[in-house]
Amino acid sequence: MNTKIALQRLLSGLPQELKNECFLDKLEILLKAKEIKSSADLYNLIDEEYLNKVFSNPTKVSSKIETTLKPGNVLEIACGNGRLLSQLEKNPKFSGFFGIDNNQRIVSLIAKNTKAKIFLNKAENFNYGILPKIDNIIINNFFGMISILQSKKILLAIKKCLTPESIILIGEEKKLSANINEANQYLIKKYNFHFYFPFYKDFASDGYEYKKIKMDQLTYYLLQLHENPNN
Ligand SMILES: C[S@@+](CC[C@H](N)C(=O)[O-])C[C@H]1O[C@@H](n2cnc3c(N)ncnc32)[C@H](O)[C@@H]1O
């Protein structure tokens, strides 16, 4: 294993144009300088013309997500370019859309895709108390990209906009193949760079009831506030 091989394995899902030698060289330099710490830092290195492509594949599960959610408003945490929100906007079951993402460049793509009210902020630091009560929160392709501490902070902070009926959909839980896991561990050990973090799911300790659900063979979690949070 070396850095280039590890990067090639981890970036295998990205558009072909991105995975050129020049991009890999740039990443290697930044890793050595310890200037990038996690996959979230990679978005700022992607050329404008390719940035949208990172999000362009419509998620396999979006129609299943629509049926799983309750009527009412929707907040997507780490909403990316708003591809899910813009799809949900077409469904009259939903009214009132909010998104949070901390990346300025990505947020500028959102404006073209959705009418949702977007907040440019770190999800773990956002004051959810300024929002109305939210019926549905979606956290899609985000847990597993942030640390356990960040995940826990978010699950605590969102309580300010939840009611006992609100639901939170979190997924998908990725099972890393042995190849990907090996590459991920290599970069953690060598540069303390986390392409993937462990997927946080100790929801009960944060006061939530939850069930595991399968959507198109992908694993998601559906959470609600625990009726008695002291239990
Ligand atoms: C893999 S994308 C997922 C986008 C979207 N949820 C989807 O499924 O298409 C992850 C997103 O998380 C955002 N992000 C990373 N760290 C964040 C943080 N601490 N707070 C808010 N957003 C963050 C990135 O800017 C990026 O748009």
The ligand as a Tripos MOL2 file, in Angstrom:
@<TRIPOS>MOLECULE
LIG
   27    29     1     0     0
SMALL
NO_CHARGES

@<TRIPOS>ATOM
      1 C1        -21.5930   13.3780    0.7860 C.3       1 LIG1
      2 S1        -22.2920   14.9860    0.7840 S.3       1 LIG1
      3 C2        -23.9870   14.5820    1.0280 C.3       1 LIG1
      4 C3        -24.9070   15.5800    0.4250 C.3       1 LIG1
      5 C4        -26.4010   15.2400    0.4930 C.3       1 LIG1
      6 N1        -26.8500   14.9330    1.8280 N.3       1 LIG1
      7 C5        -26.7470   14.1180   -0.4620 C.2       1 LIG1
      8 O1        -27.0990   13.0210    0.0000 O.co2     1 LIG1
      9 O2        -26.6590   14.3530   -1.6720 O.co2     1 LIG1
     10 C6        -21.7790   15.6420    2.3300 C.3       1 LIG1
     11 C7        -22.0910   17.1190    2.5420 C.3       1 LIG1
     12 O3        -21.7460   17.4200    3.8940 O.3       1 LIG1
     13 C8        -21.2990   18.7640    3.9480 C.3       1 LIG1
     14 N2        -20.5960   18.9280    5.2240 N.ar      1 LIG1
     15 C9        -19.4040   18.4140    5.5860 C.ar      1 LIG1
     16 N3        -19.1240   18.7370    6.8740 N.ar      1 LIG1
     17 C10       -20.1890   19.4680    7.3200 C.ar      1 LIG1
     18 C11       -20.5180   20.0760    8.5730 C.ar      1 LIG1
     19 N4        -19.7050   19.9750    9.6320 N.pl3     1 LIG1
     20 N5        -21.6910   20.7320    8.6690 N.ar      1 LIG1
     21 C12       -22.5380   20.8360    7.6090 C.ar      1 LIG1
     22 N6        -22.2810   20.2700    6.4080 N.ar      1 LIG1
     23 C13       -21.1220   19.6020    6.2610 C.ar      1 LIG1
     24 C14       -20.4500   18.8990    2.7020 C.3       1 LIG1
     25 O4        -20.2720   20.2420    2.3460 O.3       1 LIG1
     26 C15       -21.2910   18.0970    1.6960 C.3       1 LIG1
     27 O5        -22.1690   18.9310    1.0040 O.3       1 LIG1
@<TRIPOS>BOND
     1     1     2 1
     2     2     3 1
     3     2    10 1
     4     3     4 1
     5     4     5 1
     6     5     6 1
     7     5     7 1
     8     7     8 2
     9     7     9 1
    10    10    11 1
    11    11    12 1
    12    11    26 1
    13    12    13 1
    14    13    14 1
    15    13    24 1
    16    14    15 ar
    17    14    23 ar
    18    15    16 ar
    19    16    17 ar
    20    17    18 ar
    21    17    23 ar
    22    18    19 1
    23    18    20 ar
    24    20    21 ar
    25    21    22 ar
    26    22    23 ar
    27    24    25 1
    28    24    26 1
    29    26    27 1
@<TRIPOS>SUBSTRUCTURE
     1 LIG1         1 GROUP 0 **** ****
